[in-house]
Amino acid sequence: MGSAQPKRQTVLIVEDDAEVRGLMVTLLEDEQVEAIECESAEAALAIMLMGDRHITMLMADIRLPGVMDGIDLAWEIKLRWPLLPVVLTSGLPREYVRPLPPGIAYMVKPFQPLDVLVTAERALASSHWGERIPTSLVYQQRQPRAR
């Protein structure tokens, strides 16, 4: 009998800017967190509704192409999966954004790489959905990756 492998965290990243999305994916994958990426709220909702992946957190930009924006997506996620941690991002200060569902974390762009990891850790820690990203990984000194 083999030992059971711990389940990896899976974060759904919804961001229409490919560069920002790629940075978030790289940061999370460097911490052994699986990242699924899409660029619209409709695509993210479709992934969630298919249910073939155990998503442990959603991180989404507020301004997205399509009918739904990130806030609409957050309301829909909280309606269907109320315990799923959600982090919304925007270049606007929080006071300029319309009301968010209760319990939604907010991160202002531009952000530093460590901000993504700390915000993800806090969002997961405040929820009972899935496992947490190990704190020791989040707070390690970040070294630039060789390209």
N, C-alpha and C positions, 0 to 999 in steps of 0.2 A: 504494500500500500504506500502510495506517495503522500506527502504532506500537502494539505490544501493551500493553494496560493491565496494570499489576501486579495480581495477584489480591488481593482484600481478605481480611483475616482474617475468619473467621466463628466466633463464640462462641455456644455453646448455653447459655443461662442457665435453670437449673431452680430455681425459687423460688416457694413458695406465697403469700408475702406480696406482693401486687401493688405496694405502695409501694416496697419494697426492690428488687423485680424491675425496676420502672420506673426507679429510680435507676441501677441497674447498666447497663441498656440505654442510658440517656441518656449516661452517662459513656463507655461504649465507642463509641457512635455518634459522639459528639463528637470522638473520636480516629480516625474513619474506619474503625472496626471494625464489621462487620455483626453484629447480635445477633438470635438467634432465641430466643424465650422460650416456656417452658411451665411448668406448675405441679406436675407429678408426674414421678416417676422412670419410670413406665410410658410416659408421653407422650414423654419424652426418648429412651428406648430405641427407641420406634417411629420417631422421626425419624432416629435413627442407622441403624436397620436398613433404612429405605427407601433410604438412600444417595443421594438425589438432591441433597444439599447437601454440600459439602466442609467439614465442621466442623473447625476447627483447635484448638479448646479447649472444654472443658466446665467450667462453674462451677455448683455445686449446693449447696443447703442440705442439711443432714443430716436434719432433720425435715421430711418431706413427706407429704401425704395418699396413701393407697393402700397396696398390699401392700409395695412396696419403699420403703426410705428412701434417702437420699443415699449412705450407705456401701454398701448393696447395689448401687446403681447404679454406684458407682465400681469395685467388684469386677467387675461384669459388663462395664463398659467396658474395664478393663485386661485382661480375659480375651480379649475380641474385638478390641480396638484398643490393643495394649500401648504404642504410642508416643504416643497422644493425651494431651496434658497435661490434668490434672484438678485443679480447685481445689474443696475442700469448705469450706463456711461453717457456723458454728453460734454460738449465744450461749453455749455451754459452753466452758470452757477445754479445751485439747487433752487434758489428763490425765484428763478425765471422759468421753472418747469411746472407744468400743471400737476395736480395731485397724483401721487403714486399710491399703489395698494399698500396696506400696512405691512411692515416687515421687509420692505425692499431696501437693499443697500444702494448707495449712490456714489459714483466715482467721477470726479471732474477731469476732463482732458485738458491739456496734455497731462499724462501721468507718468511717473517714474516706474521702471520695471518692478521694483519692490512693492509699489502700491498695489499692483495687480495681485501679487502673491498674498500680501497681508489682507487685502479686501476679500479674496477668495477664502482664506483661512477663517476670517471672522464670520463670513456668511455661512460657511459650513459648520462652524462651531456653534452658531446660534440656532442651528436646526437639528432635528432628529432624523433627517433624511440622509441615508448613506453614512459612509465613514468620513472622518476628517482627514485633511491633508496633514501629514505630520508636521508639527510646529518646528521641529528641529530642521526640517528642510526649508521652511519658509524663511527662517531668520538667519540662515547661514550667509556668510559673506558671499555676495554674487561676484563671480569672475567673468570677464568677457569671454564669449565663445570664440574659438579659433575658426575662421571661415576658410 
